[in-house]
Amino acid sequence: MKSWTRDELSKLAAAEEIAIAPLGRDGRPRKPVTVWIVRLGDDLYVRSAYGPDSGWFRGARRRGEGRIRAGEMAKEVSFVEADPELTDAIDAAYRAKYRSQGAQYVNMMVSSKARSAALKVLPR
């Protein structure tokens, strides 16, 4: 299994937003959607603010592959379900990284809907 390089982890962790494009049923990337990303140790996580029924999230879960872009960096990635035992730690990461965005937005990312729609992002 591939691992993130230190440079990739740093750039993605520092990115305010990333563009995420899960692969569609035809194997081509879907239209990119802007999401927030957080880092826990050497791992990266994304959540759907609108829960598991969000289109991009369903596509990422179904195919398990896609692309992400942060600035000039683009990566082919895999998506796997986040370990439920990390839910509170992922909440804390969202609160810490995005607190300047305002409680209204952070609260969406730590809501029960978003908590049920968390994916770990792995390099391919």
Residue, then its C-alpha position, 0 to 999 in steps of 0.5 A: m500500500k502506498s503512503w503519503t509523502r511528508d510533502e503531500l501530507s503537509k500540503l493537503a493538511a494545510a489546504e483550506e479546501i480540496a477538490i474531490a472527484p470520485l470515479g463515476r460508473d464509467g470509470r471517469p472522474r465525476k465533476p469535482v466538488t469542494v470539500w474540507i480535509v483534515r489530517l490525523g497523524d499520517d492519515l487524511y480524512v474527508r466528510s460530507a457535510y450533507g451526510p451519506d446521501s450526498g452525490w460525491f460521497r455515494g460515488a466515492r463509497r461505491r467506486g472507492e477511487g477518485r482524484i483530489r486536487a489542492g492547489e497545483m497538487a493532484k493525486e489519484v486516491s482511494f477512499v475507505e470508510a473511516d474507523p468509527e473509533l476515530t470519530d471524536a478525533i476527526d471532530a476535534a481535527y475539524r474544529a481545530k483546523y476550521r474554527s476561523q470559518g465560524a461555528q455554523y460551518v464547523n457544526m455542520m462538519v461535526s453533526s451526526k449526518a457528517r459523522s456518518a459520512a467520513l472517508k479516509v483518503l489514501p494515495r494510489 
